[in-house]
């Protein structure tokens, strides 16, 4: 292996691949070869850097120069100027907002500065398809340390000491969960990685699987060793082809090195890992439904107890953790429980990865210590609201979570603080909303999702969410009654209390929290037949300003339902009864005489 | 591929592959070569190649090699700077490929500045 003076890291996460990073990678390799630099500069495809909105991302080391939105056409200049002559290509550098001076170094960028990366430590830094790069970053040290120097109980104690809790959203203490499965009697035990990430807008697990798959495998190995499991599954949704491909390679490489298979490290410990591709049902993220799906049955939850730790996959003791939970384990074993527990709040330790999306300047993946405030995430890391609009709410925890308002911005994020205000940590989706978002519509959007994904087994979830959705549909159409709000509250509370699994128990959250914090918006829809944000189509009215209208007839021509009448060169009128609010007239009008109200 | 058994095995892989990720953090010692048009015209490329060859020969993996543009001392190109962490930046001028092994063994490895080639230092 030769010595390389410089490494050029090209992001190969799904976000950057779809914005064209493969072409950049190919052009770089060709450009360097043409210049005769290919022996001294290494080009590496990495996992996600998190700043997907600025992709494709290229980072040049040792300088740590962060280039964004690089295209194949930029590559010759990058090679000639930076890689050959050492002159940074200014125009491609990430620039902060407004007048802030250029910020060339990766770690100086505000988006990254406030982050503390443990789960994501290798994402965007190593080539995920090369096990040696993972080892060069102390990969598999924890496994060797555990298997050769620690008893299974030591491993569990260390995880307990770390305070790590389930990152899938439930927040159950991981070490305690492991101890249940470890104590459970059985000739065979299983560990499962839940990678059935289905929340709209969430992609933490996908990025981890794509960017640092060995960390997840190592975490599962440590869990298997601690609990005495000999077989494991990664349950990954089939919509993540790149993650699955990388995971397969990871399993091959780890098997080749003897980390997976029989007699690992020459001991009695054996562990075999399989991938199970999910077929796209959201409910399969629920652990009992997930196990049913692995067994080849229809993915439906069943009542607990018995808990998986006693009777799980094929009736054997089983432990299920989420991708992010597993991704933290190796670092905890390597650095010790106290190291991890030093971060975070009193009851919520360590860090949490969030997928920041919506009306925020920098969307992407962020990992912050527990106890960070929503304000810090949205305004400092995320760079504030898009187009200078006003912050309105943040939906935390995906479709199972709740909408929080400005008054919650300074709450330090932890499992407890979020559930106190009616939201949940969830898997880490953070959708930011501005003044143009109608909260009733947002609640309806999330409920539509959970309602469609309800498996239909228990009536509260099957029938109740449908009823709630009908009511919301009436409200946004301007046909709601004041009693509807009481019905929503009643139904929502009942569904939460009586549903069989987490899907139903959390599905009303977006409605209940918006009812609690944005009741005035519901009331405006019902009492005034008005959408304060102007987002609800059915409550909108298109009106032609007779003073501005020049009578060009364009609007009347584009109207698909013939709702506009008038004579040439005379102001036109829209028949509100016929209008379907498609907005075609407003777009066609050359003098902007048509307003949406 | 032999199966891994011990921490030692792992360490060996780590060491032999350190340069896979080593270049992704600034090394303890940095060597910076002037690659402006003046530097290139004066032969900076061959100096760079000599640096790479010497580092490879000695197996020095925590040294980063960077390039920089013209700093205005074109008459003294090729310029080569050595920066040890926490020490001033030492600039060598009119560096020929033959000088490289000496600079690396004396200054980079042993911390003794090669005075006859030095043209300046900055703190």
Contacts between the chains, C-beta under 8 A, distances in Angstrom:
chain1	res1	chain2	res2	distance
A	1	B	16	7.4
A	1	B	17	7.5
A	1	B	19	7.0
A	1	B	20	7.8
A	2	B	56	6.7
A	3	B	19	5.8
A	3	B	52	6.1
A	3	B	55	5.7
A	3	B	56	4.3
A	3	B	61	7.6
A	4	B	19	6.5
A	4	B	23	5.6
A	5	B	23	6.8
A	5	B	48	7.8
A	5	B	52	6.0
A	5	B	64	7.3
A	5	B	65	3.7
A	5	B	66	7.6
A	6	B	23	6.3
A	6	B	65	7.4
A	6	B	66	7.7
A	7	B	21	7.9
A	7	B	23	4.6
A	7	B	24	5.4
A	9	B	24	7.3
A	40	B	48	7.8
A	40	B	49	8.0
A	40	B	52	5.6
A	42	B	23	7.3
A	61	B	23	5.5
A	61	B	24	4.3
A	61	B	25	7.4
A	62	B	23	5.6
A	62	B	24	7.2
A	62	B	25	7.0
A	62	B	26	4.8
A	62	B	27	6.6
A	62	B	30	7.5
A	62	B	64	3.8
A	62	B	65	7.8
A	62	B	66	6.0
A	63	B	26	7.7
A	63	B	66	6.2
A	64	B	26	7.3
A	84	B	35	6.7
A	84	B	67	7.5
A	85	B	35	4.4
A	85	B	36	6.7
A	85	B	40	7.3
A	85	B	67	6.3
A	85	B	69	6.3
A	86	B	32	7.9
A	86	B	33	7.5
A	86	B	34	8.0
A	86	B	35	4.6
A	86	B	66	6.4
A	86	B	67	2.7
A	86	B	68	4.5
A	86	B	69	5.9
A	87	B	35	7.9
A	87	B	36	8.0
A	87	B	68	7.9
A	87	B	69	4.5
A	125	B	21	7.2
A	125	B	24	6.4
A	126	B	21	6.2
A	127	B	20	8.0
A	130	B	20	7.3
A	132	B	13	6.2
A	132	B	17	4.2
A	132	B	20	5.9
A	133	B	17	7.0
A	133	B	20	5.0
A	133	B	21	5.7
A	135	B	10	6.3
A	135	B	13	4.9
A	135	B	14	5.4
A	135	B	17	6.5
A	136	B	13	7.9
A	136	B	14	5.5
A	136	B	17	4.7
A	136	B	18	5.7
A	136	B	20	5.1
A	136	B	21	4.6
A	136	B	22	7.6
A	137	B	21	6.0
A	138	B	14	7.4
A	140	B	4	7.4
A	140	B	10	6.0
A	141	B	7	7.0
A	141	B	10	6.2
A	144	B	4	7.4
A	144	B	6	6.8
A	144	B	7	5.1
A	144	B	10	5.6
A	145	B	7	7.0
A	148	B	6	6.8
A	148	B	7	7.1
A	256	B	1	4.9
A	257	B	1	6.4
A	257	B	3	6.6
A	257	B	4	5.1
A	258	B	3	3.0
A	258	B	4	5.2
A	258	B	5	7.5
A	259	B	4	6.9
A	265	B	4	6.7
A	265	B	5	5.3
A	265	B	6	7.3
A	266	B	3	7.7
A	266	B	5	4.8
